[in-house]
Amino acid sequence: MATEQDDRAEGTIPSPRKATEWLLALNEAPDDVLLQRRFQAWLTEDPAHERDWISVNSMFDQLGAALSPDTVPMEAAKVVPFPANRATKRRRLAVMAVGLAAACVAAGVFSPELLLRLQADQITGVAQQREVTLADGSTIRLAPSSAIATHFTAGRRDVRLLRGEAFFQVTHDAKRPFVVTTGAVQTTDVGTAFDVRRNAADTTVAVREGAVQVESSGSPHGVREVLRAGDEIRVQTHGDRVFDIARRHIEPEEVALWTSARAMVRDRTVGDAVEAIRPWFHGVIVLRGDLARQPLTGVYNLSDPLEALAAVAHAQGATMYRISPWIIVLSAR
């Protein structure tokens, strides 16, 4: 008698067509190699598929508080999958996820992602970098899961960093300023190579060569200063308001290390490290307890995000859990 596995091999069972359908199918059969190959083919055949997959997986962030404490822990620096007797719990979680995703679609939660696609001139997916050469000879290297919109006129060159991070190498023109905008913060080239990262609550600017001017009119705090090689500033914002400013000096060669798939976390937090790893991971990373605020220093291999996350967990004496191939939880012991 033909099995379901045989049917899949012969193509008689149709493949899922939507990200939510793939999420359920993969969670129900995480060890099905043929299904995983079909998923990878679906994921790569259209950039829209990858963006939809990211959107659906982001819904898992809302499930962090509901995760069971008896989930099987991952040992040290290796991935330990669910044992077979966890299949029922895994399916239950998948059904919850699909239901949540469907509810979010109905409520219009995905509209920000749609708006981003409409606004962006260039966009990258998970673990994908892209170099863009502009008409003036300047180059922009987009980090994974990032998006920009450009608008050049005779008197000004504007780039909006809509999401993520980018490294800029600018052809200087004093009569035609090059300005990068992230929310309430504007970074103006003064002949330089610099990196800009945009998170939900802050903008970080770091200079590798030359200088930039960073400014914001936001209140209660504002900023207007020139950064030179090795200078880094993090501006915490909410809408058009600036709440906090942090400055430090780093080695210029540490700026935009992500271009070589490495992350340098020096005197930062576990939350900062995970934010650096997150764009390279096809799935969701959840931090539990007070782990996100713990101090951390280290260098991490972004080309292998599971290895990087395991290294973070090991350094902090934390426990790493695998809920599915696409959901990782780090929990303070």
KEKE-64373 format. One line per 8 residues: number of its first residue (from 1); their letters; for each residue x, y, z of C-alpha. Coordinates in steps of 0.1 Angstrom, whole numbers. Example, Ala and Ser with C-alpha at 12.3 -4.5 7.8 and 13.67 -1.06 7.14 Angstrom:
BEGIN
1	AS	123/-45/78 | 137/-11/71
! end
This chain:
BEGIN
1	MATEQDDR	0/0/0 | 13/34/-9 | 22/56/21 | 18/93/25 | 56/96/21 | 54/78/-12 | 26/100/-23 | 47/131/-15
9	AEGTIPSP	76/116/-35 | 53/110/-65 | 38/145/-62 | 2/132/-58 | -3/152/-26 | -3/189/-35 | 23/211/-18 | 12/239/6
17	RKATEWLL	8/272/-13 | 8/297/16 | 33/305/44 | 7/295/70 | 1/262/53 | 38/255/52 | 42/263/88 | 16/237/98
25	ALNEAPDD	29/211/74 | 65/215/85 | 56/214/122 | 36/182/117 | 64/165/98 | 98/181/109 | 118/150/98 | 103/148/63
33	VLLQRRFQ	133/154/41 | 112/155/9 | 88/180/24 | 117/202/35 | 132/202/0 | 98/212/-15 | 96/240/11 | 130/253/2
41	AWLTEDPA	120/252/-35 | 89/272/-27 | 108/296/-5 | 133/305/-32 | 111/306/-63 | 96/340/-55 | 109/368/-32 | 73/373/-20
49	HERDWISV	73/338/-6 | 102/346/17 | 87/379/28 | 54/361/36 | 73/334/55 | 90/361/76 | 57/378/83 | 40/346/94
57	NSMFDQLG	69/336/116 | 70/371/133 | 36/362/148 | 54/338/170 | 68/367/190 | 34/370/206 | 35/334/217 | 66/337/239
65	AALSPDTV	47/341/272 | 27/309/264 | 56/286/258 | 57/256/282 | 86/254/307 | 90/217/301 | 100/221/265 | 131/199/257
73	PMEAAKVV	163/219/263 | 191/222/237 | 224/210/250 | 254/234/250 | 262/242/213 | 241/217/194 | 205/215/183 | 183/188/200
81	PFPANRAT	150/182/181 | 117/173/197 | 115/136/206 | 87/117/189 | 64/118/220 | 62/156/216 | 44/154/183 | 10/162/198
89	KRRRLAVM	23/192/216 | 41/204/184 | 9/201/164 | -10/220/190 | 16/248/189 | 14/248/151 | -24/251/151 | -21/280/176
97	AVGLAAAC	4/297/153 | -17/293/122 | -48/305/140 | -29/335/153 | -15/343/118 | -49/339/102 | -64/363/128 | -37/388/122
105	VAAGVFSP	-43/387/85 | -80/393/91 | -72/422/114 | -48/438/89 | -17/433/110 | 3/425/79 | -4/459/64 | 29/474/76
113	ELLLRLQA	48/447/56 | 27/455/26 | 34/492/30 | 71/485/33 | 71/467/0 | 53/495/-16 | 77/521/-3 | 110/503/-8
121	DQITGVAQ	133/505/-38 | 155/477/-25 | 147/450/0 | 166/419/13 | 154/387/28 | 167/366/57 | 205/360/55 | 206/379/22
129	QREVTLAD	229/409/15 | 227/431/-15 | 250/458/-29 | 234/487/-46 | 254/512/-68 | 237/546/-71 | 238/569/-101 | 264/592/-84
137	GSTIRLAP	288/563/-78 | 280/558/-41 | 273/523/-29 | 249/509/-3 | 253/474/11 | 220/462/25 | 221/438/55 | 197/409/57
145	SSAIATHF	160/418/63 | 165/454/54 | 149/479/31 | 156/514/17 | 139/540/-4 | 159/566/-24 | 151/600/-38 | 177/620/-57
153	TAGRRDVR	172/656/-69 | 195/682/-83 | 202/696/-49 | 200/666/-25 | 204/628/-23 | 180/612/2 | 179/577/14 | 154/564/39
161	LLRGEAFF	163/533/58 | 129/517/63 | 141/487/81 | 173/469/92 | 209/481/85 | 230/494/57 | 266/503/51 | 272/534/30
169	QVTHDAKR	302/544/9 | 294/578/-4 | 308/599/-32 | 311/632/-15 | 295/663/-31 | 293/694/-9 | 267/710/-32 | 245/679/-31
177	PFVVTTGA	242/665/5 | 237/628/10 | 213/623/38 | 201/590/54 | 169/593/74 | 157/568/101 | 126/581/118 | 135/612/137
185	VQTTDVGT	173/609/130 | 191/623/100 | 227/613/91 | 245/635/66 | 277/625/48 | 308/646/51 | 329/623/29 | 328/589/45
193	AFDVRRNA	320/552/49 | 295/546/76 | 269/522/89 | 233/529/100 | 211/504/119 | 174/510/126 | 156/490/153 | 121/495/166
201	ADTTVAVR	132/519/193 | 166/533/183 | 190/543/155 | 227/535/157 | 253/552/135 | 289/542/133 | 317/556/111 | 345/536/95
209	EGAVQVES	361/564/75 | 357/601/73 | 329/619/91 | 291/623/93 | 268/647/110 | 240/632/130 | 211/654/140 | 176/653/153
217	SGSPHGVR	151/679/164 | 132/655/186 | 125/664/222 | 130/662/252 | 165/654/240 | 180/664/207 | 213/657/190 | 235/676/165
225	EVLRAGDE	271/664/163 | 299/652/140 | 311/617/142 | 345/606/130 | 362/572/123 | 354/549/152 | 327/570/167 | 293/554/174
233	IRVQTHGD	261/569/186 | 228/552/195 | 197/575/196 | 167/561/213 | 134/573/198 | 97/570/199 | 80/584/168 | 96/618/163
241	RVFDIARR	107/621/200 | 143/614/211 | 145/600/247 | 181/590/252 | 215/592/235 | 245/569/241 | 280/574/227 | 311/552/225
249	HIEPEEVA	343/547/205 | 351/514/188 | 378/502/164 | 369/515/129 | 374/480/114 | 346/468/137 | 321/489/119 | 297/469/96
257	LWTSARAM	314/435/105 | 281/420/94 | 293/424/57 | 316/395/64 | 289/376/84 | 303/384/118 | 289/403/147 | 311/420/173
265	VRDRTVGD	293/426/206 | 315/446/229 | 302/456/263 | 266/453/251 | 237/430/261 | 224/396/252 | 195/415/236 | 219/434/213
273	AVEAIRPW	236/401/203 | 203/385/194 | 192/415/174 | 224/411/154 | 217/374/148 | 179/377/142 | 181/389/105 | 201/358/96
281	FHGVIVLR	177/332/111 | 147/318/92 | 124/319/121 | 117/335/155 | 140/339/185 | 124/345/219 | 143/357/250 | 128/348/284
289	GDLARQPL	134/361/319 | 159/389/323 | 183/374/298 | 180/402/273 | 195/428/298 | 225/407/308 | 259/421/297 | 278/403/269
297	TGVYNLSD	310/406/249 | 319/383/220 | 323/377/183 | 296/356/166 | 294/337/132 | 262/350/116 | 264/325/87 | 255/298/112
305	PLEALAAV	228/315/135 | 221/284/155 | 258/281/164 | 258/318/173 | 228/315/195 | 242/285/212 | 274/305/219 | 254/333/234
313	AHAQGATM	235/308/256 | 267/291/267 | 284/324/276 | 255/333/299 | 249/299/313 | 214/300/297 | 193/272/283 | 185/270/246
321	YRISPWII	153/254/235 | 141/243/201 | 104/245/197 | 106/237/160 | 132/242/133 | 120/278/131 | 115/287/168 | 144/291/192
329	VLSAR	140/301/228 | 168/313/251 | 160/312/288 | 179/323/318 | 184/294/342
! end
